[in-house]
Amino acid sequence: MAAVPSSMMLTALLVILPIVAVFLVKQNQDGKTKRPPRLDETIPFVSNLWQFMTNKRLFITRARAALETSPVVRCRLGPLDLHLLRGGAHASVMFRANCHSDPWILRIMQSAGYMPSDIAKLSHDDSGSGSTPRPGSLAAAAGIPLDQRVWHALHRLYDDAMVSAKATDAFADLFQHLFHDQLVTPVVGREWTEDVHIFDLLKRTMTTAATHATLGPLIMDVNPGFVDAFWQYERHVETLAFGLPDWLNRPAVRARARFSDMCRRWYEVADRAYDWDAAAAGEGADWEPVFGSSLSRGLARWAKAFGFKAESMGPVFILLLFGLHANTIPVCTWVVMELIKDPDLLQAVKKEIATAEITPDNSASTSKIFDHRKLASLPLLQSVYTEVLRLHVGVLITRTCTEPVTVAGYTLPKGSILQAPTEVGHLDECVWSTPEHPASDFWAYRHVREKETRDETTGQMSKRLEFSLAGRSASFFPFGGGIGMCPGRNFAKPEVLLAAAMVVSRFEIEHVAWLKPNGSVSDRPAQNDANYANSVAAAPDREMKVRWRRVR
Ligand code: HEM
């Protein structure tokens, strides 16, 4: 997601400032209770918002510095009065049932283009996603049945079709088959291929395979240029989330319209082709070629059940696709890049992943190649995945509390907005560093420890690695936490590990150069692209050019 141009921001600020002034007066009337310190601003009520919109990287750096001196810091961001929380136990307060993320999810839905009448339905339902309606909500007062609560229905779908073991296994098995078809099958000979660009390659192959596994093949059949349209939309999602008027944000609005039209076109074809009556009678398959997975069909059913407008169907699916690809593919790219950069690490990981192969000697088979559950339990591979998430995922986890909450001795009133920047926890030197490996460095072995075990029959002692986040898990929350935690986490891990395992086990790879966005050679490796600061997974700002040949 690209940064927002300054001229656009200036105009937006001029619109926002009068609203801010009203809040300023209101806020000056409080101050009787003990309040956490504030994040400094050169121009009160303006500087933070300006910096947040134009240079999030710097904003987060300042927030991190302030949180070193106090576990809670107040921060005004335009009309919003926020409380920033340090990671660890302080952030876990916001993962309790009395904090929710509905307003933030609603804002994302709005920025994806949901129709106002559908947004109204969602904002009218204040009962939350849990099976018991939130105390004091309309649903609690009126006894509205579970199936009429729109947030609850959405989260139940997430649990059944994304979080459950059945859904995860179905996705992982199909994904690896389709990814093999994308990546490995087309490479017939064993000769070297020059000029392979890792990020670009994974964007094309993973987007195609994961879209097919989740929404079926039809969406790409009816929409030539689908994959490019997705990545063009992805660059603008952050700008769209700021909610600027369309006339100030034309390239983003155009990219969204193009991709959203593709999703709607497919939905209309699929809706006509799918036998909803047979499915209602219990004849629906787990996966079928019209809608694809139960997740995709369930989302269509959810939107229909709540009477969403046809114009909202594109946005419903662009958000699913954004969730599916926008973080997983950069994360996988970082994993693959780290392995290629370090030949010793690559050898150690290849040895580990060989133990998770199901058909090691049958290179012609494109069906299940890896046991994805075994892959996900390999200590060193898990450590690499964790290290990539720690260093390349940055997001302000946001919650609104429905009751007063106490954090580090401060009592924050009901309705307070709490934000925990993952970077504060993820880069905390006290938690992660060792004398040789500061928290800011990638160190593949940071999350493993050696364990001595005795063979019961021979009595011989041997050492093996064991993955462990013991004592540090509170400072690691790349998927958020509590009721709003990312429901796609169980799709993300097998997808990333399967794709990375397939790349490194099927190809011999030599690193050639790092490339700048203009294609010229860079004298440094990739770093997090500053345009993606705090947009969940950061894309690499340099492409990795390699040469490779198929070995299996
Ligand atoms: C490495 C990959 C991923 C990362 C780092 C990631 C991270 C996140 C984070 C930080 C949140 C907000 C959580 C919170 O507020 O506590 C979130 C929400 C969400 N993610 Fe993911 N995600 C990833 C992959 C996926 C995938 C593969 C999908 C879909 C298949 C997905 C679907 C979603 C959805 C639908 C939400 C909103 C949930 C809600 O309505 O509350 N994510 N993700």
Residues whose N, C-alpha, C, O or C-beta is under 5 A from the ligand:
A	BS01	HEM	S101 I105 L320 G323 L324 N327 T328 V331 V393 V395 I397 T398 P478 F479 G480 G481 G484 M485 C486 P487 G488 R489 F491 A492
